């Protein structure tokens, strides 16, 4: 894991160095302007003013329940290197002269799923995670088709009805428990 982080960190540093150096060289027309260390340390130059004073970091989190959220953080160009230290473990997905998209894969369910997530059956018999009750049909994530006949024959009637009404999930353990419990009733693709 540390080797992977070091690889991404070195890519990020190389990308930022190239980005800043490109801005400096394009604005100076080949003349000596400001050194890279001055730019990273906070020195002002005509190239920073020309390019704007901020860089947009787009922080994307991907959760196990299928939810993705995005946060935009403006960062002063002269503080990019310092800011990147705050995002260790994030993957660089894309970057250009005005923004960089970072991704973090969370090994948890999203706050929205913890707040109002319910497992249930969709109208076509798929095990589905809903935002709210299954009757509202606000699908977050679909898993697999359930063999309802086998499930009804194997489980107590209360458990089957509970799934049809919606099983509330508040944390990762409950999420995994439901997937494990109903996984044995998954229809195989034929």
KEPAMAR-240647 format. One record per residue: x, y, z of N, C-alpha, C in turn; residue in one letter. Coordinates in pm, 1 decimal, padded with zeros to 6 digits. Example, Ala and Ser with C-alpha at 12.3 -4.5 7.8 and 13.67 -1.06 7.14 Angstrom:
residues 2
(atom (01319.0, -00569.0, 00780.0), (01230.0, -00450.0, 00780.0), (01320.0, -00330.0, 00780.0), "A")
(atom (01285.0, -00225.0, 00708.0), (01367.0, -00106.0, 00714.0), (01290.0, 00003.0, 00787.0), "S")
END
This chain:
residues 190
(atom (00083.0, -00118.8, 00000.0), (00000.0, 00000.0, 00000.0), (00087.1, 00124.7, 00000.0), "X")
(atom (00197.4, 00120.6, 00076.6), (00286.2, 00236.5, 00083.5), (00352.9, 00259.1, -00051.3), "X")
(atom (00392.9, 00150.8, -00119.2), (00455.6, 00165.9, -00251.0), (00358.5, 00228.9, -00349.0), "X")
(atom (00232.2, 00187.7, -00343.2), (00130.7, 00243.6, -00432.8), (00112.6, 00392.3, -00403.9), "X")
(atom (00106.5, 00429.0, -00276.0), (00091.2, 00568.8, -00238.4), (00210.0, 00649.6, -00287.3), "X")
(atom (00329.4, 00595.8, -00269.9), (00450.2, 00668.0, -00314.0), (00448.2, 00688.6, -00464.6), "X")
(atom (00400.5, 00588.9, -00539.2), (00393.5, 00601.7, -00684.3), (00297.2, 00714.3, -00721.3), "X")
(atom (00178.1, 00716.9, -00659.9), (00080.9, 00821.9, -00690.6), (00132.0, 00959.4, -00647.5), "X")
(atom (00198.6, 00964.0, -00533.7), (00252.0, 01091.1, -00486.8), (00357.4, 01143.7, -00583.7), "X")
(atom (00443.8, 01056.0, -00632.7), (00547.1, 01101.4, -00726.7), (00484.5, 01145.4, -00858.5), "X")
(atom (00379.3, 01077.5, -00901.9), (00308.4, 01120.8, -01023.6), (00246.1, 01257.7, -01002.8), "X")
(atom (00185.7, 01276.5, -00886.0), (00123.3, 01405.4, -00855.2), (00224.3, 01517.7, -00852.6), "X")
(atom (00337.2, 01493.6, -00789.9), (00441.7, 01596.1, -00783.4), (00494.5, 01626.8, -00923.0), "X")
(atom (00516.8, 01522.1, -01002.7), (00564.6, 01543.9, -01139.5), (00461.9, 01621.1, -01221.7), "X")
(atom (00334.5, 01588.3, -01204.8), (00229.0, 01658.2, -01278.4), (00223.6, 01805.3, -01239.4), "X")
(atom (00225.7, 01833.5, -01110.1), (00221.3, 01972.6, -01065.4), (00345.8, 02049.1, -01108.8), "X")
(atom (00461.1, 01985.8, -01099.9), (00583.7, 02051.2, -01143.0), (00575.1, 02086.5, -01291.1), "X")
(atom (00531.0, 01991.5, -01372.7), (00516.6, 02017.1, -01515.7), (00413.4, 02123.8, -01544.1), "X")
(atom (00303.6, 02121.5, -01470.5), (00197.5, 02220.4, -01487.9), (00247.7, 02361.1, -01456.5), "X")
(atom (00311.3, 02375.7, -01343.8), (00361.4, 02507.0, -01304.3), (00472.3, 02552.9, -01398.0), "X")
(atom (00562.8, 02462.7, -01432.1), (00670.2, 02497.7, -01523.4), (00614.2, 02537.6, -01659.6), "X")
(atom (00512.1, 02469.4, -01706.4), (00448.6, 02504.0, -01833.8), (00386.5, 02641.9, -01830.3), "X")
(atom (00319.9, 02675.9, -01719.0), (00260.5, 02809.3, -01705.7), (00368.9, 02915.1, -01706.3), "X")
(atom (00476.8, 02890.9, -01631.5), (00586.2, 02988.4, -01625.4), (00648.8, 03008.3, -01763.0), "X")
(atom (00678.7, 02899.4, -01831.9), (00744.2, 02910.8, -01962.5), (00652.9, 02972.9, -02067.3), "X")
(atom (00525.9, 02942.3, -02062.4), (00434.9, 02999.0, -02162.9), (00415.0, 03148.2, -02141.7), "X")
(atom (00422.0, 03193.9, -02018.6), (00403.1, 03336.0, -01990.6), (00530.7, 03416.8, -02008.9), "X")
(atom (00644.5, 03353.7, -01991.7), (00769.7, 03430.3, -02000.1), (00823.8, 03436.6, -02141.5), "X")
(atom (00769.8, 03355.6, -02230.9), (00818.1, 03356.6, -02369.4), (00964.2, 03317.5, -02378.3), "X")
(atom (01009.6, 03232.2, -02288.5), (01147.7, 03186.6, -02290.6), (01238.3, 03268.1, -02200.0), "X")
(atom (01193.0, 03383.0, -02150.2), (01274.7, 03465.3, -02060.1), (01267.5, 03408.3, -01919.7), "X")
(atom (01370.0, 03434.6, -01842.0), (01373.4, 03390.2, -01702.5), (01267.4, 03467.5, -01625.4), "X")
(atom (01176.7, 03400.6, -01559.4), (01069.7, 03468.4, -01485.4), (01090.6, 03440.3, -01337.3), "X")
(atom (01016.1, 03347.2, -01284.9), (01030.7, 03308.6, -01146.0), (01071.0, 03161.9, -01143.0), "X")
(atom (01151.3, 03126.1, -01046.8), (01192.6, 02986.2, -01039.0), (01079.1, 02901.7, -00981.9), "X")
(atom (01086.5, 02772.8, -01005.1), (00985.1, 02680.8, -00956.5), (00978.4, 02684.5, -00803.9), "X")
(atom (01091.6, 02694.0, -00739.6), (01089.9, 02697.6, -00593.3), (01023.0, 02824.7, -00543.0), "X")
(atom (01037.8, 02934.8, -00613.8), (00968.8, 03057.4, -00574.4), (00817.8, 03040.5, -00589.1), "X")
(atom (00775.6, 02975.8, -00697.4), (00632.6, 02955.4, -00718.6), (00573.4, 02868.0, -00609.1), "X")
(atom (00640.6, 02756.9, -00577.0), (00589.0, 02666.3, -00475.1), (00596.1, 02726.8, -00336.1), "X")
(atom (00693.6, 02814.7, -00313.2), (00709.1, 02876.9, -00182.7), (00616.4, 02996.7, -00165.1), "X")
(atom (00550.3, 03038.9, -00270.0), (00455.4, 03147.3, -00255.4), (00500.4, 03276.5, -00321.0), "X")
(atom (00606.6, 03273.4, -00397.9), (00651.5, 03393.9, -00466.7), (00552.7, 03434.3, -00573.7), "X")
(atom (00528.6, 03565.0, -00589.8), (00436.0, 03615.7, -00690.1), (00508.8, 03633.2, -00821.6), "X")
(atom (00437.9, 03608.8, -00928.5), (00495.0, 03633.8, -01060.8), (00383.5, 03669.4, -01156.0), "X")
(atom (00420.3, 03721.9, -01266.2), (00324.1, 03763.4, -01367.6), (00250.2, 03642.0, -01422.7), "X")
(atom (00313.3, 03523.8, -01424.6), (00248.5, 03404.9, -01479.7), (00133.7, 03357.1, -01391.7), "X")
(atom (00148.2, 03365.9, -01260.5), (00040.8, 03325.9, -01171.4), (-00077.5, 03419.4, -01188.7), "X")
(atom (-00052.3, 03549.4, -01197.1), (-00160.2, 03645.0, -01215.3), (-00230.7, 03620.2, -01347.3), "X")
(atom (-00156.1, 03585.9, -01451.2), (-00216.7, 03562.2, -01581.7), (-00300.6, 03435.4, -01581.3), "X")
(atom (-00257.2, 03333.3, -01508.4), (-00328.7, 03205.5, -01507.4), (-00444.4, 03205.6, -01407.8), "X")
(atom (-00454.7, 03307.7, -01325.8), (-00556.2, 03310.6, -01220.1), (-00490.8, 03271.3, -01090.0), "X")
(atom (-00557.1, 03298.3, -00981.1), (-00495.0, 03274.3, -00851.1), (-00534.1, 03142.3, -00787.3), "X")
(atom (-00625.1, 03065.4, -00849.2), (-00662.2, 02940.0, -00784.6), (-00671.3, 02825.5, -00883.7), "X")
(atom (-00660.1, 02709.9, -00826.9), (-00665.4, 02584.1, -00899.8), (-00777.9, 02505.8, -00834.4), "X")
(atom (-00860.7, 02439.3, -00911.8), (-00977.0, 02368.9, -00859.0), (-00943.3, 02222.2, -00834.4), "X")
(atom (-00946.1, 02181.9, -00708.0), (-00932.4, 02040.6, -00673.6), (-01073.1, 01983.4, -00660.9), "X")
(atom (-01101.6, 01878.8, -00737.5), (-01231.5, 01812.8, -00731.2), (-01210.2, 01682.1, -00656.4), "X")
(atom (-01267.7, 01674.7, -00537.6), (-01251.0, 01557.8, -00451.7), (-01372.5, 01467.7, -00467.8), "X")
(atom (-01351.4, 01350.5, -00526.2), (-01459.9, 01256.1, -00551.4), (-01442.1, 01136.4, -00459.6), "X")
(atom (-01548.1, 01103.5, -00387.6), (-01547.3, 00985.2, -00301.2), (-01642.2, 00881.9, -00360.2), "X")
(atom (-01594.4, 00758.6, -00367.9), (-01673.8, 00647.9, -00420.1), (-01695.4, 00549.0, -00306.1), "X")
(atom (-01822.8, 00522.2, -00276.1), (-01857.7, 00435.2, -00163.7), (-01898.9, 00297.0, -00213.0), "X")
(atom (-01890.8, 00197.9, -00125.6), (-01925.8, 00060.2, -00160.4), (-02072.3, 00045.9, -00201.7), "X")
(atom (-02157.5, 00133.4, -00153.3), (-02300.8, 00123.4, -00184.4), (-02334.5, 00184.6, -00320.3), "X")
(atom (-02234.2, 00227.7, -00394.8), (-02259.0, 00279.4, -00528.7), (-02273.2, 00430.5, -00536.1), "X")
(atom (-02270.9, 00498.6, -00424.6), (-02284.6, 00644.2, -00422.6), (-02148.5, 00708.4, -00447.3), "X")
(atom (-02149.3, 00816.4, -00525.5), (-02029.3, 00898.1, -00547.7), (-02065.6, 01041.0, -00511.2), "X")
(atom (-01979.9, 01106.5, -00435.3), (-02003.7, 01247.8, -00409.9), (-01880.1, 01327.2, -00448.8), "X")
(atom (-01903.1, 01455.1, -00473.2), (-01798.8, 01542.8, -00524.6), (-01794.0, 01670.3, -00442.3), "X")
(atom (-01672.0, 01715.8, -00415.8), (-01651.3, 01841.1, -00344.2), (-01547.0, 01920.8, -00421.4), "X")
(atom (-01573.5, 02048.4, -00443.0), (-01479.2, 02135.4, -00514.0), (-01408.1, 02222.8, -00412.1), "X")
(atom (-01274.4, 02223.7, -00420.7), (-01194.7, 02304.5, -00330.3), (-01101.4, 02392.3, -00412.7), "X")
(atom (-01118.8, 02523.7, -00407.1), (-01021.9, 02610.6, -00474.0), (-00893.9, 02615.5, -00390.4), "X")
(atom (-00781.0, 02605.4, -00458.9), (-00651.4, 02608.0, -00391.6), (-00566.4, 02713.7, -00459.7), "X")
(atom (-00503.4, 02798.1, -00381.3), (-00413.8, 02899.0, -00437.7), (-00299.4, 02828.1, -00508.7), "X")
(atom (-00265.1, 02877.4, -00625.7), (-00158.7, 02813.1, -00703.4), (-00029.0, 02800.3, -00625.1), "X")
(atom (-00001.7, 02898.2, -00541.9), (00124.2, 02892.3, -00467.2), (00116.0, 02800.0, -00345.8), "X")
(atom (00002.5, 02733.4, -00325.2), (-00011.5, 02639.1, -00213.8), (-00048.4, 02498.5, -00260.8), "X")
(atom (-00032.7, 02471.1, -00388.7), (-00071.1, 02339.9, -00442.3), (00008.6, 02228.2, -00376.2), "X")
(atom (00139.0, 02244.8, -00369.0), (00223.1, 02139.1, -00311.6), (00184.9, 02110.9, -00166.7), "X")
(atom (00158.1, 02216.8, -00089.9), (00117.5, 02198.6, 00050.1), (-00017.8, 02129.1, 00058.9), "X")
(atom (-00109.7, 02166.6, -00029.1), (-00244.3, 02109.4, -00027.1), (-00243.7, 01961.2, -00060.5), "X")
(atom (-00157.7, 01919.6, -00150.8), (-00154.4, 01778.9, -00190.5), (-00116.4, 01687.8, -00074.4), "X")
(atom (-00042.9, 01739.0, 00021.2), (-00006.8, 01659.0, 00138.1), (-00131.0, 01619.7, 00217.4), "X")
(atom (-00238.0, 01699.9, 00206.6), (-00362.6, 01669.5, 00277.5), (-00441.4, 01556.4, 00213.0), "X")
(atom (-00403.3, 01515.9, 00091.0), (-00481.5, 01416.3, 00017.0), (-00400.5, 01290.9, -00013.3), "X")
(atom (-00325.6, 01246.5, 00085.8), (-00252.6, 01120.7, 00072.5), (-00353.9, 01008.2, 00059.3), "X")
(atom (-00328.0, 00914.1, -00029.5), (-00418.3, 00802.8, -00049.2), (-00524.8, 00827.9, -00155.0), "X")
(atom (-00530.5, 00947.2, -00209.4), (-00625.9, 00979.3, -00315.6), (-00559.4, 00951.9, -00449.2), "X")
(atom (-00636.9, 00902.8, -00546.4), (-00585.4, 00876.6, -00680.8), (-00609.6, 00998.9, -00768.7), "X")
(atom (-00512.5, 01030.5, -00853.1), (-00531.7, 01136.8, -00950.7), (-00601.2, 01074.1, -01070.7), "X")
(atom (-00722.5, 01119.4, -01099.1), (-00802.2, 01063.8, -01207.7), (-00779.2, 01143.0, -01335.7), "X")
(atom (-00777.2, 01275.0, -01324.6), (-00757.2, 01361.3, -01441.1), (-00704.9, 01495.7, -01393.7), "X")
(atom (-00637.5, 01565.0, -01484.1), (-00586.5, 01698.4, -01451.3), (-00569.4, 01778.7, -01579.1), "X")
(atom (-00589.5, 01907.6, -01567.0), (-00558.8, 01999.5, -01676.1), (-00506.6, 02128.8, -01613.9), "X")
(atom (-00498.6, 02234.4, -01690.4), (-00438.7, 02358.2, -01642.2), (-00521.4, 02428.2, -01535.1), "X")
(atom (-00650.3, 02394.4, -01523.0), (-00733.4, 02465.5, -01426.7), (-00786.8, 02378.6, -01312.4), "X")
(atom (-00784.1, 02245.7, -01328.1), (-00837.2, 02160.8, -01220.6), (-00772.7, 02023.1, -01220.9), "X")
(atom (-00786.7, 01958.1, -01106.6), (-00741.1, 01819.9, -01091.0), (-00851.2, 01743.0, -01019.5), "X")
(atom (-00881.3, 01623.4, -01069.8), (-00983.2, 01538.7, -01008.7), (-00912.8, 01427.4, -00932.1), "X")
(atom (-00941.7, 01421.1, -00803.0), (-00885.7, 01317.9, -00715.9), (-00998.2, 01223.9, -00674.2), "X")
(atom (-00966.7, 01095.4, -00662.2), (-01065.3, 00994.6, -00625.0), (-01018.1, 00919.2, -00502.4), "X")
(atom (-01110.2, 00899.7, -00408.9), (-01082.7, 00816.9, -00292.0), (-01192.1, 00711.6, -00284.0), "X")
(atom (-01151.3, 00587.1, -00284.0), (-01246.4, 00475.7, -00272.2), (-01264.1, 00445.3, -00123.5), "X")
(atom (-01380.9, 00479.1, -00074.1), (-01410.7, 00459.3, 00068.0), (-01454.2, 00314.8, 00089.8), "X")
(atom (-01403.4, 00252.1, 00191.4), (-01442.0, 00114.7, 00225.1), (-01552.0, 00119.2, 00330.9), "X")
(atom (-01659.4, 00187.0, 00292.5), (-01773.9, 00206.6, 00381.0), (-01893.2, 00242.6, 00293.0), "X")
(atom (-02011.6, 00248.7, 00354.0), (-02126.9, 00297.8, 00279.6), (-02137.2, 00448.4, 00303.9), "X")
(atom (-02201.3, 00517.5, 00213.9), (-02206.5, 00663.7, 00219.0), (-02291.9, 00711.8, 00336.7), "X")
(atom (-02270.2, 00836.2, 00377.7), (-02354.4, 00893.0, 00483.3), (-02503.5, 00890.0, 00445.3), "X")
(atom (-02535.0, 00909.9, 00316.4), (-02675.3, 00905.7, 00272.3), (-02734.5, 00765.9, 00291.2), "X")
(atom (-02654.6, 00662.9, 00259.1), (-02702.7, 00525.1, 00276.9), (-02719.0, 00492.3, 00424.7), "X")
(atom (-02629.8, 00543.2, 00508.4), (-02642.1, 00520.4, 00652.6), (-02766.4, 00589.6, 00707.9), "X")
(atom (-02798.1, 00703.0, 00650.6), (-02911.0, 00781.3, 00697.9), (-03045.8, 00722.1, 00656.7), "X")
(atom (-03053.9, 00670.0, 00532.1), (-03185.5, 00627.5, 00484.0), (-03178.0, 00513.2, 00383.0), "X")
(atom (-03081.6, 00422.4, 00397.4), (-03069.4, 00310.4, 00304.8), (-03153.6, 00191.1, 00346.9), "X")
(atom (-03220.1, 00129.7, 00249.7), (-03302.2, 00011.1, 00274.2), (-03278.2, -00089.9, 00162.5), "X")
(atom (-03252.3, -00215.1, 00200.7), (-03247.9, -00323.0, 00102.2), (-03390.1, -00370.1, 00079.4), "X")
(atom (-03417.4, -00406.9, -00045.3), (-03548.1, -00460.3, -00078.3), (-03542.8, -00527.8, -00213.1), "X")
(atom (-03658.5, -00568.1, -00260.6), (-03669.4, -00630.6, -00392.0), (-03731.4, -00531.2, -00488.9), "X")
(atom (-03670.5, -00518.6, -00604.8), (-03730.9, -00435.0, -00708.3), (-03848.4, -00510.9, -00768.2), "X")
(atom (-03924.3, -00444.9, -00853.1), (-04042.4, -00508.9, -00912.1), (-04007.4, -00630.6, -00996.2), "X")
(atom (-03882.1, -00633.2, -01047.8), (-03841.0, -00748.4, -01128.3), (-03761.1, -00852.3, -01049.1), "X")
(atom (-03765.9, -00845.2, -00914.7), (-03704.3, -00947.1, -00830.6), (-03555.2, -00931.6, -00805.8), "X")
(atom (-03501.9, -00811.0, -00826.0), (-03359.1, -00787.0, -00802.1), (-03338.2, -00739.7, -00658.2), "X")
(atom (-03233.4, -00792.6, -00592.0), (-03195.4, -00739.8, -00461.5), (-03139.3, -00601.1, -00488.0), "X")
(atom (-03197.1, -00500.9, -00423.2), (-03165.2, -00361.8, -00454.5), (-03150.5, -00282.0, -00327.0), "X")
(atom (-03058.4, -00185.6, -00329.2), (-03045.0, -00089.3, -00220.4), (-03119.6, 00036.4, -00264.0), "X")
(atom (-03212.5, 00080.1, -00180.0), (-03294.9, 00197.3, -00209.5), (-03260.9, 00310.9, -00114.1), "X")
(atom (-03279.8, 00432.6, -00161.1), (-03277.3, 00548.6, -00072.6), (-03422.4, 00566.5, -00029.0), "X")
(atom (-03451.5, 00529.1, 00092.6), (-03588.8, 00526.2, 00139.9), (-03644.1, 00385.4, 00128.0), "X")
(atom (-03772.1, 00373.0, 00141.5), (-03836.3, 00242.0, 00135.7), (-03845.1, 00192.1, -00008.3), "X")
(atom (-03844.6, 00059.8, -00027.5), (-03855.9, 00004.2, -00163.2), (-03980.8, 00051.8, -00237.6), "X")
(atom (-04086.3, 00080.7, -00165.6), (-04209.3, 00128.2, -00230.6), (-04186.7, 00260.4, -00304.0), "X")
(atom (-04088.9, 00340.3, -00257.5), (-04059.3, 00469.4, -00321.7), (-03980.4, 00451.6, -00451.3), "X")
(atom (-03917.7, 00335.7, -00469.6), (-03842.8, 00299.5, -00591.1), (-03729.5, 00396.9, -00625.8), "X")
(atom (-03663.0, 00454.3, -00524.9), (-03547.3, 00539.8, -00549.3), (-03420.7, 00452.9, -00536.1), "X")
(atom (-03379.2, 00393.6, -00648.4), (-03271.9, 00294.5, -00651.6), (-03135.1, 00361.3, -00634.9), "X")
(atom (-03054.4, 00304.2, -00546.6), (-02915.9, 00347.1, -00528.6), (-02823.3, 00248.6, -00599.0), "X")
(atom (-02846.2, 00119.4, -00575.4), (-02760.5, 00016.1, -00632.2), (-02840.1, -00113.7, -00648.0), "X")
(atom (-02816.8, -00182.2, -00759.8), (-02882.3, -00309.6, -00786.7), (-02777.0, -00419.0, -00782.0), "X")
(atom (-02811.1, -00533.1, -00723.3), (-02713.5, -00639.8, -00704.9), (-02738.4, -00759.4, -00796.2), "X")
(atom (-02837.5, -00840.0, -00766.8), (-02861.5, -00961.9, -00843.8), (-03007.3, -01003.3, -00827.3), "X")
(atom (-03050.6, -01085.0, -00919.8), (-03188.2, -01136.4, -00916.4), (-03196.5, -01245.7, -00809.7), "X")
(atom (-03304.8, -01241.6, -00733.2), (-03328.3, -01336.5, -00624.6), (-03423.9, -01446.9, -00671.6), "X")
(atom (-03390.7, -01570.1, -00635.2), (-03480.5, -01682.3, -00658.8), (-03583.3, -01677.5, -00544.9), "X")
(atom (-03693.7, -01606.9, -00570.3), (-03791.5, -01583.3, -00463.8), (-03858.4, -01711.2, -00415.0), "X")
(atom (-03878.3, -01806.9, -00504.9), (-03940.4, -01933.8, -00462.7), (-03850.7, -02006.9, -00363.8), "X")
(atom (-03722.1, -02014.1, -00394.1), (-03626.8, -02080.3, -00305.0), (-03617.9, -02003.6, -00172.5), "X")
(atom (-03615.4, -01869.8, -00181.1), (-03606.5, -01787.8, -00060.2), (-03729.5, -01808.7, 00028.2), "X")
(atom (-03847.5, -01806.8, -00031.7), (-03970.8, -01823.6, 00046.2), (-03980.0, -01962.5, 00108.5), "X")
(atom (-03922.0, -02062.3, 00041.9), (-03923.1, -02198.5, 00095.9), (-03820.0, -02216.0, 00208.1), "X")
(atom (-03714.0, -02137.4, 00206.6), (-03604.0, -02156.0, 00301.8), (-03611.9, -02066.1, 00424.8), "X")
(atom (-03664.2, -01947.0, 00408.8), (-03662.6, -01849.7, 00518.6), (-03799.0, -01838.7, 00585.2), "X")
(atom (-03798.7, -01797.2, 00711.2), (-03926.6, -01770.6, 00777.6), (-04001.3, -01657.9, 00704.1), "X")
(atom (-04132.1, -01664.8, 00710.7), (-04216.9, -01568.9, 00640.0), (-04184.9, -01424.5, 00681.9), "X")
(atom (-04151.2, -01402.1, 00809.5), (-04120.5, -01267.7, 00859.3), (-03998.9, -01208.4, 00787.9), "X")
(atom (-03895.5, -01289.6, 00764.2), (-03775.7, -01240.9, 00696.0), (-03803.7, -01205.0, 00550.7), "X")
(atom (-03885.3, -01283.5, 00484.2), (-03921.7, -01256.8, 00345.1), (-04001.3, -01126.9, 00337.9), "X")
(atom (-04098.7, -01112.2, 00428.4), (-04180.3, -00990.6, 00430.6), (-04095.5, -00868.5, 00466.0), "X")
(atom (-03999.7, -00887.8, 00554.5), (-03909.8, -00778.5, 00592.7), (-03831.5, -00727.9, 00471.3), "X")
(atom (-03783.7, -00818.9, 00388.7), (-03710.8, -00779.0, 00267.9), (-03803.9, -00706.6, 00170.7), "X")
(atom (-03925.2, -00754.2, 00158.0), (-04020.7, -00689.3, 00066.9), (-04055.6, -00548.1, 00114.0), "X")
(atom (-04068.3, -00528.8, 00246.3), (-04098.4, -00396.5, 00302.3), (-03975.9, -00306.2, 00299.2), "X")
(atom (-03857.9, -00365.9, 00318.9), (-03732.7, -00290.0, 00322.0), (-03656.0, -00314.5, 00450.1), "X")
(atom (-03532.3, -00356.9, 00437.5), (-03446.5, -00381.4, 00553.2), (-03352.1, -00261.9, 00566.9), "X")
(atom (-03362.0, -00193.4, 00678.0), (-03281.8, -00073.2, 00703.8), (-03135.1, -00111.0, 00725.8), "X")
(atom (-03044.0, -00036.2, 00662.8), (-02900.0, -00054.5, 00687.0), (-02843.0, 00076.8, 00739.4), "X")
(atom (-02769.6, 00066.8, 00848.9), (-02714.2, 00186.2, 00912.9), (-02561.9, 00190.4, 00908.7), "X")
(atom (-02502.0, 00075.0, 00876.3), (-02355.7, 00071.6, 00872.3), (-02308.3, -00040.3, 00779.3), "X")
(atom (-02179.0, -00048.2, 00762.4), (-02119.4, -00144.9, 00670.4), (-02147.6, -00288.9, 00713.6), "X")
(atom (-02149.5, -00315.1, 00844.1), (-02174.3, -00451.1, 00892.4), (-02314.9, -00497.9, 00853.3), "X")
(atom (-02415.0, -00412.7, 00868.9), (-02551.3, -00448.6, 00829.2), (-02560.4, -00466.5, 00678.0), "X")
(atom (-02494.4, -00379.8, 00603.8), (-02491.2, -00387.1, 00457.4), (-02436.2, -00523.2, 00413.1), "X")
(atom (-02320.5, -00560.4, 00468.4), (-02258.7, -00688.9, 00433.6), (-02341.6, -00807.8, 00481.0), "X")
(atom (-02407.3, -00793.6, 00594.8), (-02490.1, -00901.1, 00647.9), (-02607.9, -00932.3, 00555.0), "X")
(atom (-02672.9, -00828.0, 00504.8), (-02786.0, -00849.8, 00413.6), (-02737.2, -00914.5, 00284.5), "X")
(atom (-02626.4, -00865.5, 00230.1), (-02572.5, -00924.4, 00106.8), (-02538.2, -01071.7, 00127.9), "X")
(atom (-02482.2, -01103.0, 00243.6), (-02445.2, -01240.8, 00274.0), (-02569.0, -01329.1, 00291.5), "X")
(atom (-02667.1, -01278.5, 00364.5), (-02788.5, -01356.4, 00392.1), (-02862.8, -01391.7, 00264.2), "X")
(atom (-02881.9, -01295.3, 00177.3), (-02962.7, -01318.3, 00057.8), (-02879.7, -01362.6, -00062.7), "X")
(atom (-02748.5, -01364.9, -00048.4), (-02661.5, -01410.0, -00156.1), (-02683.2, -01554.8, -00194.3), "X")
(atom (-02723.6, -01636.3, -00097.3), (-02747.3, -01778.0, -00127.8), (-02870.8, -01800.6, -00214.4), "X")
(atom (-02953.3, -01696.1, -00230.0), (-03073.6, -01708.1, -00313.4), (-03056.3, -01640.2, -00448.8), "X")
(atom (-02934.0, -01607.9, -00480.7), (-02903.9, -01542.6, -00609.4), (-02927.3, -01641.3, -00723.8), "X")
(atom (-02999.0, -01593.4, -00824.3), (-03018.6, -01676.4, -00944.5), (-02890.7, -01673.3, -01025.8), "X")
(atom (-02846.5, -01789.8, -01067.8), (-02724.8, -01792.8, -01149.4), (-02761.0, -01760.0, -01293.6), "X")
(atom (-02669.0, -01692.3, -01362.0), (-02690.3, -01657.7, -01502.4), (-02674.3, -01782.6, -01586.9), "X")
(atom (-02775.4, -01813.3, -01664.8), (-02770.6, -01935.3, -01746.7), (-02770.2, -01901.6, -01891.6), "X")
END
